[in-house]
Amino acid sequence: MSEKLAPLRIGKLEAEFPAVLGGMSIGLTTEEAVSKFVKLGGYGTVAGVGGGLEEGIVTSRDYLERGYEVLGDRIKKAKNLSKNNNVLVNLMVAVTGYKESVGVAVQNKVGGIASGAGLPLDLPGHVMEYAEKYDISPDETPEMIPIVSSAKAARVIINRWQRDYGEQWEKIYGKTLLPSAIIVETPNDAGGHLGAKPKDIGTSEYSLETVVPQLVEMMGRYALDAEYKLWYQGDPEVPFEIPIIAAGGSWDRGDIDKMLALGAKGVQMSTRFIATDEINAAQEFKDYHMDNPNNDPIVVMTSPVGMPGRAYENEFVRRINRGERIDLGPCVNCLQRCEYRDTKKMSSYCILRALHNVRMGYVNDGVLFTGSKGNRLKEDRETNSSMVKIMQEITKAA
Ligand SMILES: Cc1cc2nc3c(=O)[nH]c(=O)nc-3n(C[C@H](O)[C@H](O)[C@H](O)COP(=O)(O)O)c2cc1C
């Protein structure tokens, strides 16, 4: 095992190592973490949501307006600090202001948009609309990277893209409308919101061992069709491929090699990096992740988003599980549909403020998302607080 790792190409982008730092909301992966990761040879993902949640902001409008400013600023800074364009942004379909956030990303010429938490069915439409509005050339238009948990979801997205936007896309960009890459995130191991029903989590149907090969095969066929078309038109750009990037549970080089052996061209990693110096969070947040001082178990919990989430079962989660409805402050309408805002349901809370509180260091007053391997951070605190050291460990040839 463990040859030198191959570069990862996503559309017109290329990174030395096949690793993506996953976007972590809210506000954990900002310019510092992203640019460091990019400089170390991977792709970094700016967390796209929640930038508008600042002291004194209580209305939905102010939250959204400020959020767009912060997002644009973070993308600009991440690109400037990185000195290349391997900067992605994570935009979640379920949030309010999704379309406008795509606009901010396009306007600021982000390298790519990774989009999940719902199916990004209209992403190409938004991208084309804003590329035209801001006069962004095809070379500077972001790569589009859906995040899915099954091959079926990817097929639904591509069919809708091609049906609704395919013709227009071909006219503008001269090629078949397809994702530049697919991130497949397994609900069995990933942290944060999970793209499966609770009963399906942990099943082999949703494991990367099952879904990665399915997607490799499926995207291979799409790529071949598109390539044939290009070849037929005499385009010298062929051949091309649509890389599959595996997310969830990658911790060390052995895990990465396993994913590559399944046919993935890269991995997305988040939990391993959550307590590194560059992550935009209070020290209390990082200490909790490093120490897990109360030995809280990692559980699948409910979120008002309507998706399950993987998190530590801290005091806050225990209160929710006991049936409390917890008021964390004014609602800024961050979600298109929110169980907490829209119903009187018990066992509910504001997910935006719950994530914000822990990032600010109030680790008992919110939700600490983590992947299934979170407890391994304490095995080697020195390495796990350093992005440089983790990258050295996972990229060196054995
Ligand atoms: C604290 C935390 C926050 C996350 N936030 C987001 C997010 O905002 N959007 C998203 O698409 N994925 C999010 N994720 C999922 C990760 O980006 C990633 O795909 C997944 O956690 C990878 O698995 P790993 O943590 O085992 O490496 C989050 C994960 C964690 C741990």
The ligand as an SDF file (V2000), in Angstrom:
LIG
                    3D

 31 33  0  0  0  0  0  0  0  0999 V2000
  -18.6950   20.0770   13.0920 C   0  0  0  0  0  0  0  0  0  0  0  0
  -19.1170   19.6620   11.7340 C   0  0  0  0  0  0  0  0  0  0  0  0
  -19.8200   20.5390   10.9380 C   0  0  0  0  0  0  0  0  0  0  0  0
  -20.1970   20.1700    9.6470 C   0  0  0  0  0  0  0  0  0  0  0  0
  -20.8580   21.0640    8.8720 N   0  0  0  0  0  0  0  0  0  0  0  0
  -21.1980   20.7530    7.6020 C   0  0  0  0  0  0  0  0  0  0  0  0
  -21.8160   21.7080    6.7600 C   0  0  0  0  0  0  0  0  0  0  0  0
  -22.0590   22.8300    7.1490 O   0  0  0  0  0  0  0  0  0  0  0  0
  -22.1360   21.3420    5.5040 N   0  0  0  0  0  0  0  0  0  0  0  0
  -21.8650   20.0840    5.0140 C   0  0  0  0  0  0  0  0  0  0  0  0
  -22.1810   19.8070    3.8610 O   0  0  0  0  0  0  0  0  0  0  0  0
  -21.2580   19.1650    5.7850 N   0  0  0  0  0  0  0  0  0  0  0  0
  -20.9130   19.4770    7.0600 C   0  0  0  0  0  0  0  0  0  0  0  0
  -20.2670   18.5550    7.8450 N   0  0  0  0  0  0  0  0  0  0  0  0
  -19.8770   17.2780    7.2280 C   0  0  0  0  0  0  0  0  0  0  0  0
  -18.4050   17.3170    6.8100 C   0  0  0  0  0  0  0  0  0  0  0  0
  -18.1250   18.3490    5.9370 O   0  0  0  0  0  0  0  0  0  0  0  0
  -17.8580   16.0030    6.2250 C   0  0  0  0  0  0  0  0  0  0  0  0
  -18.4110   15.6900    4.9770 O   0  0  0  0  0  0  0  0  0  0  0  0
  -17.9720   14.8000    7.1100 C   0  0  0  0  0  0  0  0  0  0  0  0
  -18.0000   15.1300    8.4630 O   0  0  0  0  0  0  0  0  0  0  0  0
  -16.7830   13.9230    6.7950 C   0  0  0  0  0  0  0  0  0  0  0  0
  -16.6330   12.9230    7.7150 O   0  0  0  0  0  0  0  0  0  0  0  0
  -15.4920   12.9840    8.8590 P   0  0  0  0  0  0  0  0  0  0  0  0
  -15.9140   14.0970    9.7590 O   0  0  0  0  0  0  0  0  0  0  0  0
  -15.6060   11.6270    9.4670 O   0  0  0  0  0  0  0  0  0  0  0  0
  -14.1930   13.2580    8.2220 O   0  0  0  0  0  0  0  0  0  0  0  0
  -19.8800   18.8870    9.1500 C   0  0  0  0  0  0  0  0  0  0  0  0
  -19.1690   18.0020    9.9750 C   0  0  0  0  0  0  0  0  0  0  0  0
  -18.7700   18.3610   11.2290 C   0  0  0  0  0  0  0  0  0  0  0  0
  -17.9860   17.4050   12.0660 C   0  0  0  0  0  0  0  0  0  0  0  0
  1  2  1  0
  2  3  1  0
  2 30  2  0
  3  4  2  0
  4  5  1  0
  4 28  1  0
  5  6  2  0
  6  7  1  0
  6 13  1  0
  7  8  2  0
  7  9  1  0
  9 10  1  0
 10 11  2  0
 10 12  1  0
 12 13  2  0
 13 14  1  0
 14 15  1  0
 14 28  1  0
 15 16  1  0
 16 17  1  0
 16 18  1  0
 18 19  1  0
 18 20  1  0
 20 21  1  0
 20 22  1  0
 22 23  1  0
 23 24  1  0
 24 25  2  0
 24 26  1  0
 24 27  1  0
 28 29  2  0
 29 30  1  0
 30 31  1  0
M  END
$$$$
